[in-house]
């Protein structure tokens, strides 16, 4: 008998039995963790307000809208009594099978929003059988998920600001269900970073200003995904071969040594995507981009943003064979793409000139 069938046939279960059924169903649906916290103001509400005041959210203005509501789930749904936080493992192994470019791990496969929404609906429907009213999100709603995830025992907030778990490491998505049911809360997570500062030390742009404070204005993930404008000149070389996102602060976390492979094949990179080269990306038109990334998180960057990123990666590649493609993009109708292509051309030619001078000096 599944948790769904329990919900349909018995509406008299107490809150502990409801929670057991919820956890069982969550596991059946592929969630790696399911925790519950009492609905309350987020513990870092004041710190979040200060973070916004200092402009660390960059151009993500939506984070500042309805501040009070974002910091208290009871203002999102007035009947909220419990916050259910779920973790989904997306770890697909330690290496990326591509040459000349990288995307953040979470974007290797299909868009997790689309994959998880049906599963969250199933859990919501389960709770509804007991009179529960629910709203649910996968990082799409006005909820500080990491704060509630820590309260629900799903993980602790690392110095990178990401949630960490002893069994999943850094590689998991968070989903939240707000419910009117008063479920027994789990024991909050204990912070286990100790004196480790690997995530801070590895950041190529110094975006982690201090422990637990990320400056999005310097973060390569923000600059290549949410940012709709130019990538600042000072960060373009640091971008390296990252065409979408950055995992550096996640990769170095020592807790990843315990991370297990995800059983969700949809999060794996498709053979088609893995076979593509930087040349292929520079050749994309809007229609091809939309087709290729229709079901991928990469579409979040949008066509011009993705080409902007590709131009910077091309400029960092040292491959003079890309000049013809970059010269074409330097005449793009998009001023954003054209400027980044022009920068890439200058960087490649400058690199080639410097390399030739070294060869002459060496008598080659």
C-alpha angles and dihedrals in degrees: 000000000000127000087252092060092047089056094051098047102039124040095166099076117128122241094267092053090047089053092050089053091047092052091047093051092045089055092048089052092053103260112146095206137018121187136169130216132182111257108256142131112298110263092230096049093117092045090049090053091051090047090055092045090056092052094243090141089069110197094342091112093163089073089067096049116104091000096180092051093050091053097050122044090201087070091052091054115008093209094056113133101155136032115212114200122194131191124208119197114226100168110137101176138290101284135059114220097219134103124221099002142053137201126195112272094244088063098051094098140016123333107279092211090066094044096049103040094077090049092050089050089054091053091046091051090050091055091045089064087069094048096269122154113208146183120185139193142182099207089308101100139071095269131115092228098182094056092051091041089058092047089050093053095246093123145314128262110256126212088262085062090244121121114254131198132193092230102034101034109201100323108099142098122230125224127181133205119191111204137181089220117103102228125179108267124234125235110274118248122260119231108249105176094102113175094335114128101168094123091052095045096049098051106116094212103034091247094153095078094185132343110303094007119101121187104211090195088072099034116111091209091059093040093054099038118025097022112098096184135064123308105247113256092237092063102041098090090045088058089073110169096339107126096172126016131333130253100183097114090047097044095058097050109121091217089070089079086080095047115123127209116268116246090212107105091189090072092059120100114260120244089239094056094043091054095056124103134209087258089058092052093050088052095054119119122201094266093050091047092052092049095046096047100030092119097027133097086232089081086074089078090057125219099286092043092051093049089047089055093045091053092054091048089049090052090052094047099077089222110139088187087077094062095092092055092044092050089055091049090047086070094048119139085234108085088201094057094040094054094049091047090052090051091050092051091052092047094049094048092045090050091049092049092050092048091051092050090054091050091051091048089052091051095247 
